[in-house]
């Protein structure tokens, strides 16, 4: 007997076995890694066309009888070419730096072909408890590691926040109707184009303020107490102008040797994180967009972005009040007299804000900018990628992705080419490429990014003006 009264769960009662099964209505998936579609052309199942190198799909299930009350996290795992062997690993939830491990109980395995590609299927579950899911729901910062036989995967913080919201929905509907009421709102409908263009203004205004405050924060870290003149404000304006109109380069010279940087160097640990973040970025459909841009296949760029937009899932709306409070804390840290000393506090506050409300892409974008300036480029790429997956035609975010990945010349050039393609005004974009990277003495400057801009500018004629963009009379002498 099925009870469909609750918003996020279904209940089914088996009167012969006196058993109640409660399931979350939705499944939540984590996928990454590219799979070539060659050989899959005659596969008509849409779900199969979305397969990636690694595919995890989860669903919460509670089973109640007179003797027991069990909570199960069902997991279906599909991998390309080889077994992940989840049964030999574990699932780790890191809840505010406390680790909780769960073993995988395998129930079924299978091997099958999709077109000419071989996929391995593993099905099973992780046994949790009410206390376990409560720890996940209550965590300020949730991190997740999925470990197999010889490798492990760590979803980004944005996805972990979605998973926490997913657990809160289940806990509210299944255990305590008073719990997490403010954080379990349904996923909002996708914004229409009219709403999106109106909503862009707060992003631009807020971005200007944040860029200026971050500049002051990082400048105040210097021993020499240099006053901030209007050039910092000018830099912020130019950055956002570039954001609203970008340009890029042909991939032919992407093998050029690295350029030495005049900016503070990224640490080795940060460099490793950046390399991994770039690898993860290229393994998504955003990587396809960049490859098409590198090859000057702009029709394919638009087709891929259109498909991504149609498939994009808005992040669950979280606790907007908590997010606003954390955001204001970050602003307070950046406005303080010794903002440089509070930079890590501002980063922590931003992290709390985006975890509280993963759906607020404006805050995530501003956080990405802060991370770039603080030389945490790897995490910046992850945050910006999270926004791009949901709004892949955002020139601003593509531009800052190019800035964040400037140490990887090929990736940066490709991202900047995409930004130029989606820019609204080609002349302003070109002006931004000429002026933006050359301003010395600010945290945004790097020789790597200056070289990327120069390379893109030299080949800007290969990027046609998009029909939806505008071209004003040039003011460049």
Buried (B, 14 or more C-beta within 10 A) or exposed (E): EEEEEBEBBBBEBEEEEEBBBBBBBBEBBBBBBBBEEEEBEEBEEEEBEEBBBBBBBBBBBBBBEEEEEBBBBBBBBBBBEEBBBBBBBBBBBBBEEEEBEBBBEBEEBEEEEBBEBEBBBBBBBBEBEBEBBBBBBBBBBBBBBBBBEEEEBBBBBBBBBBBBBBBBBBBBBBBEEEBBEEBBBEBEEBEEEEEEEEEBEEBBEBBBBBBBBBBBBBBBBEEEEEEEEEBBBBBBBBBBBBBBBBBBBBBEEBEEEEBEBEBEEBEEEBBEBBEBBBBBBBBBBBBBBBBBBBEBEBEBBBBBBEBBBEEBEBBBBBBBEBBBBBBEBBBBBBBBEEBBEBBEBBBBBBBBBBBBBBBBBBBBBBBBBBBBBBBBBBBBBBBBBBBBBBBBBBBBBBBBBBBBBBBBBBBBBBBBBBBBBBBBBBBBBBBBBBBBBEBEEBBBBBBBBBBBBBBBBBBBEBBEBBEEBEEEEEEEE
